[in-house]
Amino acid sequence: MKRYLIIISLTFIFLSCKQEQANREITNIDLEIFKMDSISIRAIEVIDKNILFFAGSNGKTGRTLDSGKTWDIQTIVYQDSINPNFRSIAKNKNAYFALSIANPALLYKITNTNEIVYTENHEKVFYDSMKFFSNGLDGIAVGDPVDNCPSIIMTHDGGDTWKKLSCDQLPNFEEGEAFFAASNTNIEIINNTVWIASGGAKSRIIKSTDRGNTWKVIETPIIQGNGPQGIYSIDFYDENNGFIIGGDYSKANENFKNKAVTKDGGETWKIVADNKNPNYKSCVQYIPNGKGKEIFAVGKTGISYSNDAGNTWKKLSDEDFYSIQFVNEQFAWLSGHEKIAKMMIR
C-alpha cells in the first residue's frame, strides 16, 4: 500500500512539473481599436487596463483613464507655429514627458500645464526614445549623433532639468549609425543597467551598468550597412535574457538576420529563426510571467507571437501597429497610425 501511494505521488509530481514547463499556445487575440484621426502614435506609456498616456504627431498628446471610453487629447503648439512631432514618452509619479523629433528638440513636462524642460537646436538633432529608471528620479533620452557620438540626455531630479552627456563620456558611432524612432522601445532599463540599440551602418548595443556613467559597445549579428537596416526594438525579461528585433524597413517582407537573443545580459547575441517569420518588426515585448519564452512582436507587417523564446513564431493578425505594451499575461495596449488598440489574449 505504501509503495502504491509513493508511485501515485511521484506520478503526480512528474505530471505537475511537465505541465508547469509546458509553454502556452496562443491561437487567438481580440482587438478593440480606437480611431485617432490625423495622429500617428509611436509612443505609449501604459499604467494599467484603464490608464494609458500617448504622444503622437501634429503636437498631439493625450490619455485615457477609463479604458478608452473617453480620451483627453490636447494639441501643443511651439512659438505659435510649430506642432512638434512626438515619438518619445515617459512617465514618473509626478508628470509625463513628451519629446519631439527633429530640430528644435523640445522636451515637455506635462502636468496641468505644459512646461518645456529641455531644448536643443542643431540641424542634425533627432531624438528617438525616452525612459525613466524605477526610482522616477533618473531618466534618459537618446537621439541620433550630432557629432561623432550618440546624443544622450539625462535627468536626476525627476525630469525638472536635463543635461546632455559629452562625447568624452560616450563611445564613438560609425558614420551612418543612428537610432530608430519607431516605437519608443530601442532603449531598455532594468535596475541600474541600460541597453540602447542602434541601426543603419551598424547594428550595435551600447550598454551601461551604472545608470549612464560609463558605457561599452557590443556588436550584434543583426542586418546592418545602410539607413533602414538595423535594430528597431529591444526588450529584456530579466537582467540576463533579452531580445532584439528589426530588419530592413524598406524591405519589410524580408526576414534575414532581423532577430536575435541574449542569455548573458546582452554581452553576446545569437540570431534566431533566420529567414523565417516574423519579418520586419518595429517593437518586441516579453509577456509578463511568461518565463522568458512568450514574446510578441508588432510592426507594419502585423502581429506575431513566439512561445519558445523566439525560435519559432506564429502570425496572429495582419493588423499593423508601431508599438505594444503588456499590462499582464492576458492584456496589452497597442498604438499605430491613427489608432490605439486593446488586445485580449484568449
C-alpha positions in Angstrom: 0.0 0.0 0.0 2.8 2.4 0.9 4.6 1.6 -2.3 1.4 2.3 -4.3 1.0 5.7 -2.7 4.6 6.6 -3.4 4.1 5.7 -7.1 1.0 7.9 -7.3 2.8 10.8 -5.6 5.8 10.5 -7.9 3.5 10.4 -11.0 1.6 13.5 -9.7 4.8 15.4 -9.2 6.1 14.4 -12.7 2.9 15.4 -14.4 2.8 18.7 -12.4 6.3 19.6 -13.4 5.7 18.7 -17.0 2.6 20.8 -17.0 4.4 23.7 -15.4 7.2 23.5 -18.0 4.7 23.4 -21.0 4.6 26.6 -22.9 1.2 28.3 -23.5 -0.1 28.1 -27.1 -1.8 31.3 -28.1 -4.1 30.9 -31.1 -6.5 33.9 -31.0 -6.5 37.5 -29.9 -9.3 40.1 -29.7 -8.6 43.7 -30.7 -10.7 46.7 -29.8 -9.5 49.6 -31.9 -9.9 53.3 -31.1 -9.6 55.6 -34.1 -7.3 58.6 -33.6 -7.8 60.8 -36.7 -4.7 62.6 -38.1 -2.4 61.3 -35.3 0.4 58.8 -35.8 1.2 57.3 -32.4 4.5 55.6 -31.9 4.9 56.3 -28.1 2.7 55.0 -25.4 3.1 54.7 -21.6 0.8 52.1 -20.1 -0.2 52.2 -16.5 -2.9 49.5 -16.3 -6.0 48.3 -18.1 -7.7 51.7 -17.6 -4.9 54.2 -17.9 -2.7 55.0 -20.9 -0.8 58.0 -22.0 0.4 58.7 -25.5 2.4 61.2 -27.5 2.0 61.5 -31.3 2.3 63.6 -34.4 1.0 67.1 -35.0 1.6 68.1 -31.4 -0.9 65.7 -30.0 -0.6 64.2 -26.6 -3.3 62.6 -24.5 -4.6 59.9 -22.2 -7.5 57.7 -21.2 -8.4 57.0 -17.6 -11.4 54.7 -18.3 -10.0 52.0 -20.7 -10.7 54.0 -23.8 -14.3 55.1 -23.2 -13.2 58.7 -23.2 -10.0 60.4 -24.3 -8.4 63.7 -23.1 -6.4 65.0 -26.1 -4.5 68.3 -26.4 -2.5 70.0 -29.1 0.8 71.5 -28.2 2.0 74.5 -30.3 5.5 75.8 -30.0 6.1 79.5 -30.7 2.6 79.8 -32.2 3.5 78.0 -35.4 5.2 74.6 -34.8 3.3 71.4 -33.9 6.0 69.1 -32.5 6.1 65.5 -33.7 6.4 63.4 -30.7 7.8 59.8 -30.8 9.1 59.5 -27.2 7.1 59.4 -24.0 8.0 58.6 -20.3 6.2 59.0 -17.0 7.1 59.1 -13.4 4.8 59.7 -10.4 4.6 63.5 -10.9 4.2 64.0 -14.6 4.6 62.6 -18.0 7.1 63.8 -20.6 6.9 64.1 -24.4 10.0 64.6 -26.6 9.9 65.7 -30.2 11.9 64.6 -33.2 13.9 66.9 -35.5 15.1 70.5 -35.0 14.4 72.0 -32.5 14.3 69.2 -30.0 11.5 70.0 -27.5 11.0 68.1 -24.2 7.8 68.9 -22.4 6.9 68.1 -18.8 3.1 67.7 -18.8 1.0 68.1 -15.7 -1.8 70.6 -15.5 0.3 72.7 -17.7 3.0 72.1 -20.4 6.5 73.2 -19.5 9.5 72.9 -21.7 12.3 71.4 -19.6 14.9 70.9 -22.4 15.5 72.3 -25.9 18.3 71.6 -28.4 19.0 73.3 -31.7 21.0 71.6 -34.3 20.4 70.7 -38.0 21.1 67.0 -37.2 19.2 66.8 -33.9 16.7 63.9 -33.8 15.6 62.2 -30.5 14.2 58.7 -30.7 13.2 57.3 -27.3 13.0 58.1 -23.6 12.6 56.2 -20.3 12.8 56.6 -16.5 14.5 54.3 -14.1 12.3 52.7 -11.4 13.1 55.4 -8.8 11.3 58.0 -11.0 14.2 60.5 -10.5 16.7 59.3 -13.0 15.7 59.4 -16.7 17.3 59.0 -20.1 16.5 60.0 -23.7 18.6 59.0 -26.7 19.0 60.5 -30.1 21.0 60.4 -33.3 24.5 61.7 -33.4 25.1 65.4 -34.0 28.9 64.9 -33.5 30.6 61.5 -33.6 28.8 60.0 -30.6 25.1 59.3 -29.8 23.0 62.1 -28.3 22.1 61.2 -24.7 20.4 63.5 -22.2 19.7 62.6 -18.6 17.8 63.9 -15.6 18.4 63.1 -11.9 15.7 65.2 -10.4 12.6 63.6 -11.8 12.6 65.4 -15.1 12.8 69.1 -14.0 16.2 69.5 -15.6 18.1 67.6 -18.3 21.7 67.6 -19.3 23.4 66.2 -22.4 26.3 63.8 -21.9 29.5 64.9 -23.6 31.2 62.7 -26.2 34.0 62.2 -23.8 31.7 60.0 -21.7 30.3 58.1 -24.7 31.5 55.6 -27.4 32.1 56.8 -30.9 29.5 56.0 -33.6 30.3 54.9 -37.1 29.3 57.2 -39.9 25.7 56.4 -40.8 25.0 54.7 -37.4 22.0 56.1 -35.6 18.8 55.1 -33.8 15.2 54.5 -34.9 12.2 56.4 -33.6 9.9 53.6 -34.4 8.2 52.6 -31.1 9.9 54.3 -28.2 11.5 50.9 -27.5 15.1 51.0 -28.6 16.1 51.6 -25.0 15.6 49.2 -22.1 16.3 49.6 -18.4 16.5 47.0 -15.6 17.7 48.2 -12.2 20.9 50.1 -12.9 21.5 48.7 -16.4 20.6 50.5 -19.6 20.7 48.9 -23.1 20.3 51.0 -26.3 20.0 49.5 -29.7 21.3 51.2 -32.9 20.9 50.7 -36.6 22.0 52.0 -40.0 25.6 51.5 -40.8 26.0 49.4 -37.7 23.5 47.4 -35.5 25.0 47.5 -32.1 24.1 47.7 -28.4 25.6 50.4 -26.1 25.3 49.3 -22.5 25.8 51.0 -19.1 25.6 49.1 -15.8 25.9 52.2 -13.7 23.0 54.4 -14.8 24.8 56.1 -17.7 28.1 57.0 -16.0 30.1 54.6 -18.2 29.3 52.8 -21.5 30.5 49.9 -23.6 29.7 48.9 -27.2 28.6 45.4 -28.1 28.4 44.1 -31.7 25.4 42.2 -32.9 24.7 40.0 -35.9 21.5 41.9 -36.9 21.4 43.1 -40.5 23.3 46.3 -41.0 25.0 48.5 -43.5 22.6 51.2 -44.7 19.9 53.6 -43.4 16.8 51.5 -42.9 18.6 48.3 -41.7 19.2 47.5 -38.0 17.7 47.0 -34.6 14.4 48.8 -34.1 13.4 47.4 -30.6 14.9 45.8 -27.6 13.4 44.1 -24.5 14.7 42.2 -21.6 12.8 39.7 -19.5 15.4 39.9 -16.7 18.9 41.1 -16.4 20.2 38.1 -18.5 17.6 37.3 -21.1 16.8 39.8 -23.8 15.6 40.0 -27.4 16.3 42.4 -30.3 14.3 42.8 -33.5 14.1 44.9 -36.6 15.2 44.3 -40.1 15.0 46.4 -43.2 12.1 48.9 -43.1 12.4 49.4 -46.9 12.1 45.7 -47.5 9.6 44.8 -44.8 8.7 41.4 -46.1 12.2 40.1 -45.8 13.3 38.4 -42.6 17.0 37.9 -42.9 19.1 38.4 -39.7 16.4 40.6 -38.1 16.0 38.9 -34.7 18.5 37.8 -32.0 18.5 36.6 -28.4 20.9 37.0 -25.5 21.3 34.9 -22.3 24.2 36.8 -20.8 22.8 40.3 -20.3 23.5 41.5 -23.8 27.2 40.6 -23.9 26.6 38.2 -26.8 23.7 37.8 -29.3 22.6 34.9 -31.4 20.4 35.0 -34.5 17.2 33.0 -34.1 14.6 32.0 -36.7 16.7 33.3 -39.6 14.9 33.5 -42.9 11.7 32.6 -41.0 8.8 34.7 -39.8 8.4 37.2 -38.5 9.7 39.7 -41.0 10.4 43.4 -40.2 9.0 44.5 -36.8 9.2 47.8 -35.0 8.5 46.6 -31.4 9.2 43.4 -29.4 7.9 42.8 -25.9 8.1 39.8 -23.5 4.8 38.8 -21.9 4.9 39.2 -18.1 5.2 36.0 -16.2 5.9 34.2 -19.5 9.2 32.7 -18.2 11.1 34.5 -20.9 9.5 32.2 -23.5 6.4 34.2 -24.6 7.2 37.1 -26.9 5.1 39.4 -29.1 6.4 41.5 -32.0 4.4 44.1 -34.0 5.0 46.2 -37.0 3.6 47.3 -40.3 3.6 43.6 -41.2 1.2 42.5 -38.4 1.3 40.9 -35.0 3.4 37.7 -34.3 3.9 35.5 -31.3 6.5 33.1 -30.0 6.2 30.7 -27.1 9.7 29.3 -27.3 11.9 32.3 -26.7 11.9 33.4 -30.4 12.9 30.2 -32.1 9.5 29.7 -33.8 6.7 32.2 -34.5 3.1 32.3 -35.4 1.3 35.2 -37.1 -1.9 36.2 -35.2 -3.1 39.3 -37.1 -2.4 41.3 -40.2 -3.3 44.5 -38.3 -0.4 46.9 -38.4 0.9 48.6 -35.3 4.0 50.5 -34.2 4.2 49.6 -30.5 2.8 47.2 -27.9 2.9 47.2 -24.1 1.6 44.5 -21.8 -0.3 45.0 -18.6 -0.4 41.3 -17.7 -0.4 37.9 -19.4 -3.8 38.5 -21.0 -4.0 42.2 -21.8 -1.9 44.7 -23.8 -2.3 48.1 -25.3 -1.0 48.9 -28.9 -0.6 52.0 -31.0 -0.3 52.7 -34.7 -1.2 55.1 -37.5 -4.3 56.9 -36.4 -5.2 54.3 -33.8 -4.8 52.8 -30.4 -6.0 49.4 -29.5 -6.6 47.0 -26.6 -5.6 43.4 -27.1 -7.1 40.4 -25.2 -5.4 37.0 -25.4 -7.8 34.0 -25.5 
